[in-house]
Amino acid sequence: MVRIVAEVGFGSTVTTPAASITWTDITQYVDLRAGIAISRGRQDEQAEVQAGTMTLALDNSDGRFTPGRASSPYYPNVRKNVPIRLRVITTAKNLMPNPGFESGVSAWTSSGTPTRAASATHVHDGTQAMLITWGAAASQTVTSPVIHGLQVGQRYTYSTYVWVPAGHATVQLSVAGGNIGSANTLFDQFQRISVSWTATATSAQVRVRAVGTPAAGNQTWVDAGQIEEAAAATAYDSDGAQEHARFWGMVNAWPVQWTGLQAKASITCTDMFKRLARAPELRTMLAEEVLLDEPLAYYPLTEPSDATSAGDLSGTTAGPLTISAVGSGGEIAFSGEDAGPDGLGAVTLTPATISNGYFLASDLGQDYETRSRLAYVFHEFWFSTTTTGRVILGLTSDDNRYQIVYSLSAGGQLTVETTANGGALVGYSAGPASLADGQPHHVVYDELSQRVWIDGVSYVITADLMVGLRYLTVGAFTNSRLWSGTVSHVALYAPDTPALSSYVGHYTTGTTGHVGETGSARAARLAGYVGATVTASGGTFDGIGSQAALGSSPLAHLQEVERTEGGVLIAARDSSSIVLQSRDIRYNPTAAVSLAYPDLDTDAVEVSDDDQRLVNTVVASRPGGATQLVKDDDSRAAYGPYEQALTLHKTSDAQVVAAAQWLVQRYADPPPEMRQMPVEAYSLGTTAYRQLLGLDVSSVATVTDLPAEAPTSSATVTVEGYTESIRQNQHHLNCHVSRTDTATVWVLDSATYSVLDQTTRLAY
């Protein structure tokens, strides 16, 4: 029987931390007669990985999967985009995972005072057992992890061997919320005890319990546990159950359907690529970094040139910055490029005189005023100028009692001016002698520690504490000392827990765009903008060039990293994480499974030699770099030009050429290859079944005993993706595969990977 575990995280989202998701087992409602269909990965090694999907039908005869139905046990959480996961359980007999405690005892939990530890003092099977030390209390239990794969209505028996020292409390087994078995009768030796029950759900937990109230320090050794479909315990099988993740994603919708009078819910689910693709277009990298720190007001000031006001992007009630004028003359201009720290926009103020021109003003709203009464304030902004003695920005309370102004002194030094009584401002200057050099400068004010950070360097100042700040002006204060220069990325914070290092770190983002950070680090950064995580797989990752402007979906920018690295980006099938594989994960791999050709679904196997993969000309470039052409003349002469454009975010033109050369040398004349590896996995026995379930994108398999008509007697292939169909007593797996040896690379003095003109290919 194919055993599955289907669970839904009702009440959670796909970005809820894993430890906080409460999973509800819905396995018993899955219709295996209709089957479960899963797709994952891509068609071939040159294609783009697509969002993974899963479809399955649920029995909805009691309306539990009907959205908005108040009598549903899951109400009101039958909602779109709720997390869902599917696993397959493999076992020959024993449904208990880790039955001999060879992997430790951490999966078990204690109720009351008992402690658990791995012990080799008394062992029935393997090398260690679980030692329980009881406290002096009644009703003490130690509980197993959740046991999946049960059949409702089936009789099960849980048995285990226990060693109880003479004079210590006896123990018995129980099913959580159900039956209790007989206590041990032997001491100073192992005795097998058991409990049987009829399953009312597809999962259960079992317990070891002390009888009565033990004396403190009483002990029990437990080993060789077994849960089986039987009315009584049979011979122990040490090969316990293993769980294999098949899908992790979200339910797109909960349709209510009927076949006659039978209600069902046929759901389609999509993996984390959906969230990444549907998320809004990313703003500039600097803006996204600021937004991660949850400012109460944030004005990037990167509006287009025809803007007449500047908006707040924090999502609070802070009002827009509107244009105000004092006197006559002067100019104010927004710019979409060539301004600001990253060249992606700023507001430019050009007054006619120190007291004639334009500035910006905003009512920050009640939220910011309230927060600035309750917490220390942190202010951040960028500026550039060649004029001294002017005001960059200022904030005041509603009654003007509290005021803080940031300006440049007559000598060009940053000055923080404050008053807490409505009187004259008192200034404190800090930092470099003059910042009026026309270059972008970054300022973070830390009210808590009385410091100002200028371009990442900390300086001590003295300033009054601010309370109830409400109004913001940019480019002036009390209609005077009009700013001449640019201002951008004004962010105001009043957090319970300041993220000072992050605020200061925005200087690096604005000035470098994190150019040169590894592909794995860049991917994690981009995914973090939408609450996703990235797991790196493989060896060394290349440095990535600038993506400071961003502007597309998170998935699109992650795929830029994927292409630049030459690796594979795919959603994990066991968590909400995104996996980025480095390209060297495919260099000279070892096959994870070997199958004989007769084990395959042979009607669907073919070996192809065509031009689908052929690439003999590459036009390669990088943003801000050269456009270069790499070609294979022999291939072009034989087949004509097969051209591909390649844009990579590499850090040098040489790296771009290396990537193009690697592509051309692999695909200028691709040899014949197997494209599909279809197999009825369930029919091959437990060991082979487990190996097949372990295959994922970039896994390698070998197919032997190919027919005499094949180019070779065996083929080693790399999995690029797969479709699978799971039904009662059936698990059909159809892997899309590519030829593995196109990624073999030279290994010095290797009998296999140092064959002249065959495996002496240099990788990049």
Buried (B, 14 or more C-beta within 10 A) or exposed (E): EBBBBBBBBBBBBBEBEEEEBEBBBBBBBBBBEBBBBBBBBBBBBBBEBBBBBBBBBBBBEEBBBBBEBEEBEBBEBBBEBBBBBBBBBBBEBBBBBBBBBBEEBEBBBBBBBBEBEBBEEBBBBBEBBBBBBBBEBEEBBBBBBBBBBBBEEEBBBBBBBBBBEEEBBBBBBBBBEBEBBEBBEBEEEBBBBBBBBBBEEBBBBBBBBBBEBBEEEBBBBBBBBBBBBBEEBEEBBEBBBBBBBBBBBBBBEBBBEEEEEEBBBBBBBBBBBBBBBBBEEBBBBBBBBBBBBBBBBBBBBBBEEEBEBBBBBBEBBBBBBEBBBBBEEBEBBBBBEEBBBBBBBBBBBBBBEBBBBBBBBBBBBEBBBBBBBEBBBBBBBBBBBEBBBBBBBBBBBEEEBBBBBBBBBEEBBBBBBBBBEEEEBEBBBBBBEBBBEEEBBBBBBBBEEBBBBBBEEBBEBEBBEBBBBBBBBBBBBBBEBBBBBBBBBBBBBBBEEBBBEBBBBBBBBBBBBBBBBBBBBBBBBBBBBBBBBBBBBBEEBBBBBBBBBBEEBBBBBBBBBBBBBBBBBBBBBBBBBBBBBBBBBBBBBEBBBBBEBEBBBEEEBEBEEEEBBBBBBBBBBBBEBEEBEBBBEEBBEEBEEBEBEBBBBBBEBEBBBBBBBBBBBBBBBBEEBBBBBBBBBBEBEBEBBBBBBEBBBBBBBBBBEBEEEBEEEEBBBBBBBBBBBBBEEBBBBBBBBBBBBBBBBBBEEEEEBEEEEEBBBEBB
